[in-house]
Amino acid sequence: MGTSIASVVEGAHEGAAMSWEELRALPPLVSVVTAARALGIGRTTAYRLIKEGTFPVRTLPLGGSTKVSTASLWEVLGA
């Protein structure tokens, strides 16, 4: 059973491990680990959500890695 986007976003506002200043200073694309930290979730959860297609932020597969759009991250977090 998948995790809902709403529950991820709700948790993000309660336990975000990144300040607004840090969020605004991010480059245009960040790693999944950085995005997970901003959302207040763990790396494993983030990759599971991506695999399920329920990660609340736009992801971009680049070569052998996945990057996350910082603009989409800001949108979800209301930055």
Secondary structure, DSSP 8 states (H G I E B T S, - for coil): ----HHHHHHHHHHH--S-HHHHHT--SEEEHHHHHHHHT--HHHHHHHHHHT--SS-EEEETTEEEEEHHHHHHHHT-
